[in-house]
Amino acid sequence: MELLTDAFAAAQQWLFEILVQPLVFGAGLGNLLEEAFDATGWLLVGLLQIAVMLLLIRSLERWRPVEPLQDREAVRVDVLYTLIHRLGLFRLVMFFSLDPIFDAMSGEMRLLGLPTWQLDTLWPGVSDQPLVSFVLYLLVFDLANYWLHRAQHQFNWWWALHSLHHSQRQMTMWSDNRNHLLDDVLRDAAFVLLARFIGVGPGQFVALIALSQLMESLQHANLRVWFGPLFERLIVSPRYHRLHHAVGIGHESEGQGTLGGHNFAVLFPVWDIVFGTANFERRWDATGVRDQVEQGRDYGRGFWAQQWLGLRRLIGR
């Protein structure tokens, strides 16, 4: 673990010195060098993620696809979403918009004398074990992700945004980041606040998000794979998550045609099992949204059209 950490730090420093630092100085933003160095970490993580996606997950998709790709244009739009998120462009917008608000809130809490709190200090010795601490935070983040995901499927206004993610009829490893930007802002803000509340360090936060994103890329892959009767209940598989995207199944309450659905877990199906939303049927259904398939509702072909139509759905038009 220490060897990997040192290698990442060295690569981050190298990338910062040859690429990011000259750009920052060229833009006259020398006062933001520290923040730019942190952003370089996100950029490096994104580059590593995309490398794994292209070398490993794409090979798996070629090996055993669920269906042949019929709409490559739609997939190319998903690639754009992935590049925006994984290469740090979305984080850059968050930095200039919401991060100052979070920093001000943290400053006010310190001025009021409110103590900082770290979850991994509640149990003796946990904070001294980086791997145990990481797993603890990963479980907390995944539980929060489960309930946020259920909320996206429960409230009509939030579903108006989140349904864009479900409108992809050709799911691939690029589909994870196909989201309305306002939807992403809401989720990212929730996780930043959670991280600050429970004392997740910056390095841990990057690692938590990076691991979750990479696993979600695998789950969305056009890959006819399941993990068997045991491991299917321990880790979310491509089959398990594809059922969540299935037309009329994953985003609707059974037999009611109303918002709800199955398989909301992001990493660990235990949350679906505990809260009664798991569906382990071994099936490979078509993906999409019911009104899109049955009524021809337009969710947009290009990036800007998808964002605009999401806002229209949000205001009920």
Secondary structure as UniProt FT lines:
FT   HELIX           2..15
FT   HELIX           16..20
FT   HELIX           21..26
FT   TURN            27..28
FT   HELIX           30..32
FT   HELIX           33..52
FT   HELIX           53..57
FT   HELIX           58..63
FT   HELIX           72..86
FT   TURN            87..88
FT   HELIX           89..97
FT   HELIX           99..111
FT   TURN            112..113
FT   HELIX           119..121
FT   TURN            124..125
FT   HELIX           126..128
FT   HELIX           130..154
FT   HELIX           156..166
FT   TURN            173..174
FT   HELIX           175..177
FT   HELIX           181..198
FT   HELIX           202..219
FT   HELIX           228..231
FT   TURN            232..234
FT   HELIX           238..244
FT   TURN            247..251
FT   TURN            254..256
FT   HELIX           270..274
FT   TURN            275..276
FT   HELIX           290..294
FT   HELIX           303..314
FT   TURN            315..316
//
